[in-house]
Amino acid sequence: MLTLTEIVNIRTLLQSSQSPLFFFDNDPDGLASYLLLQRYRGKGKGVVIKSFPELNESYTRKLRELNPDYVFVLDKPLIAKGFIERTLQYGMKLIWIDHHPLPQDMNPDIYYFNPLKNKPYTNEPVSYWCYKISNKKQDDWIALLGCIGDWFLPDFYQEEAN
């Protein structure tokens, strides 16, 4: 599970960003994650990732087009080495929030958050963690759709059902 310190760190990174760019997987979990963080921050552009299974180098053109200061990658199990290198070359911070198995080779310059890194090992969808990060009660329905789309029933589902 993500720790409270990690949740606070992600919030701090979001609040520090003036022009965030969100890359997100093209499934309900990815979309909900983007919506939750973008609505929380009130800024930023979103780019759906249609390449599978990784965020590949073809998406680096969006870095130049949109010129973000922070790049958030949501619900993507792999990121191409070339994409990571280009992002860091441009001086952008790269924040990767995921719940898939941990990558083998992790660049230490990336802010990487995954509930599988900490004990107890859990793998709640990214939309679940984005809901915890944003802490906006009115957006729980978005988080619920993202979680259910990833076959996960969150602890707040009964509140939304009422």
N, C-alpha and C positions, 0 to 999 in steps of 0.2 A: 504494500500500500504506500501511497505517497505520504510523507510525513508533514506535519504542520509547518515545519521549517521550509520544506520544498514548496508547499502551497503559497506561503508568504513570499518566497523568492520569485515564484512565477508572477504573482501580483505586482511585486516591485519592478520586475522587468517590463511587464505590460504598462505600468504607470510611467516608467522612464521613457518609453518609446513615443516619439512624436509622429512617426509615419510607419506604423507596423504593416507588414505584409504577411498574410496568412495563407500558407499552402495547406490544403486539406484533402484527405482521401474522398473519393467520389461515392461514398456510402452514407447512410443516415448518421452513423457515429461521427464521421468526419465533418459533414455539413453542420450538424448540431454543435459540434465543438467550435467550429468557426463562428457560428452565430452567437454562441454564448460569450466568447472572448471579445468579439467585435462589438457586441452590444454593451459589454462591461466597460470596455475602453472608450467606446464612442468614436473611434478612429480606425482607419486601416482599410486595406483592400484585401479581397479574397481571391485565390486562384485554385480552382478545382484541379486535382491531380488525376489524370486519366491514364498515365503510364502504370504498368503493373510489372513486377511488384514494388518497384522503387520509384522514388522521385528522381528522374533522370536529368542529364545535363541539358536537355532541350529547354528546360524551364529557366535556365540562367538568363535568357533574354528578358524575362519579366523583372529580373533584378535591375537591369539597366533602364528598362522602360518606366518602372514605378519608383525606383531609387529609394527604397525603404532604409530606415536606420536599424530596425530589428526584423528578423525573418523568423516566423513561427511555423513549424511543420507539425501538423496534427494528424495522428492516427495513420502514420505511414511506417511500415516495418523496415524499410531500407531507403537510404539516400545515397545516390552515386557519389563517389569520391570527388569527381570533377565538380559537381554542384557545391559540395562542401568547400572545396578549395577556392572556387570562384567567389562564393559568399564571403569568406574570410578575407580574400584579396581585396574585395571592395570595401572592407572595413565595417561590414555589417555583423551584428551579433546574431548567432543562430541558436534558436531555442527549439528543441525537439521534444514533443510530448507524445508518448506512445504507450501501448500496452501489449505489444507483441513480444515474442522472444527477444532477448537482448542481443544486439549486434556483437560480432566477434571482435571487430577492430574499431575502437571508439576514439575519435579525435578529441584530445583533451581541451580544445578550444571551444567545444560545443557545450551548451547548457542542455543536458539530457535528463529527462524526467520519465520514469517508468515505474509502476508499482511492483514490477518483478525484481527491482533492484534492492528492495528492502524487505526485511522480515516483519510481519508475516507476508509471504509471497502471495500477491493477489493480482488479478488482471481485469479489474473493472474497465469498461470502455473509457476512452478519452473524454467522451461527453460527460460521463459521471464526474471526472476530475475537473473538467472545465466548469461544471456547475458548482462544485465546491470552491473553485478559485473565484468565480464571479460572485457567488453568494447572493444572487438576486432571486428572491422568492418568486417573483412574477414570471421568471423564465424557466421554472421547473418543468413545464410542459415540453419545452424544447429539449431539455436534458432527458426527459422520460422517453421521447420519441427516438433520440439517439441511442439510448441504452437498450430499449426494446429492439431496435434495428440490429443490435449486436448480440441479441439473445441473452440479455442481462436484465434482471428486475431489480432496480435500485431500492435502497432503504426508504426513500421518500415517495414511493409509488402509491401508497395508501392515502397519503395526504392529497395527492393530485386526483385520485379516484373519487374523493368526496366532494 
